Amino acid sequence: MFFLETLNSFRLMPVGGRFFSQTQIFKGFSILAVTVVFVLGFQNCTPGFEVVEQESNPIPLEGECGDQASCLPPNSAPVFRDRTEANHLAVAAFQSFSDTRVFQRVADGKAEVTIRRLVSEPAARYRVFYLLDETGGVLERLGVQTNEVTAFPDAVLVRANSGMAYRRLRVSYYSLEGDELARWTSPRFAVGEVFLAAGQSNSATHGESRQTSAVAMNRMVNPQTQSWLPLRDPMPVATSWADAEFGARAEPGGSPWPIFADALSQDLGVPVAVVSVGYAGTSSAHWQKGDARGLYPRLIAGTQALSGCSFRAVLWHQGENDSIDRVTTGTYVARMRALLQSFRADTGCRTQPWIVAQAAWVPLGLFPSASEDSIAAIAAAQRMLWTQEPGFAQGPNTDQWTTSPGLRFDQVHFSATGLGLHGRAWRDRVRAVFSL
């Protein structure tokens, strides 16, 4: 396997192959799985080329080719001529991602994206990758592949900076003489911060008034359709006051997530996306795998919408119902431990922490079965998760906003002012947990 490549701000390389000599170039075609990794930080490198043997994760290219026989100079490729009459392959020719999707940054600003060819590739000698702007203008030629001896390789690694702008990926097929025969263009994508929010009503859409993100690239995800939408209340799937179960009100209510996303996006300079699956009036028992309420599948569906575990963390705001039910500290911790274990086993998302809010307080006048002791027991359990249970991290303390009528419009759920405090508190804790 080999690539011809110009290394400047972008890099492209094969995955999972052996070192090949110059004569062992590609032949035939095979089903394509292309892994694309986008990186926010640029590195200026001397132009060069390398083929790397790798069992699992691809290794970034560094420096010049040196004396490796597999390297070919960038000018070994012909001059490629784009043609307006080239066959435009349908978006469905590749299994890729929904339009305006945000991919989660990981270490050093990378994000992993998978696309897989679903139809036969055109008969061509060269396959060339380009990074495009939102309108389709070429920003950079990422790399060139040939199939002269063996098939086009399965996987490549690309590094790029998205920032507050959408990008596209283009794959063009060229003849031996360099004339474009066909091309495929991906939907728009960006690289930023992505979160799965869950819990009970104050994690869902039961605040006083609906909120809308002021940042056009901030997105929410509908797990049922896996579509990426502008971030605004009411959020798909999460319960709201508009649901028949909760009064079928004309005003559906609001959530802290548009405010959280705007604050974090402003701080970091990247788009933020949230999939919210919260359900009002639920206890930690209701979220257990196999519980009759059927809430656990909401977590799984939310994660599936973020394919490849492409999210930073689970934001968990729940506990008030456990105070009402007088659940003990030990029971709450055990339930959350079991929920985390089930979630990680079923999704394969084993590294994303659950950031848990301190959310135990309820007004005793409205919920006489609760007591100061039962509230203290759940608050203690949540703090114990932060400090003693692997996989959990400290979220905001929303119990501090209790009796003020300006913060909880019905004594339980947050007013517009309270939603602002709530959303910005989540921003603060996310930045603290990940040192962002």
Buried (B, 14 or more C-beta within 10 A) or exposed (E): BBBBBBBEBBBBBBBBBEBBEEEBBBEEBBEBBBBBBBBBEEBEBEEBBBBBEBEEEBEBBEEBBEEBEBBBEBEEBBEBEBEEEBEEBEEEBBEBBBBBBBBBBBEEBBBBBBBEBEEEBBEBBBBBBBBBEEEEEEBBBBBBBBBBBBBBBBBBBBBBBBBBBBBBBBBBBBBEEBBBBBBBBBBBBBBBBBBBBBBBBBBBBBBBBBBEBEBEBBBBBBBEEBBBBBBBBBBBBBBBBBBEEBEEEEEBBBBBBBBBBBBBBEBBEBBBBBBBBBBBBBBBBBBBBEBEBEBBEBBBBBBEBBBBBBBBBBBBBBBBBBBBBBBBBEBBBBBBBBBBEBBBEBBEBEEBBBBBBBBBBBEBEEBEEBBEEBBBBBBBBBBBBBEEBEBBBBBBBBBEBEEEEEBBBEBBBBBBBBBBBBBBBBBBBBBBBEEB
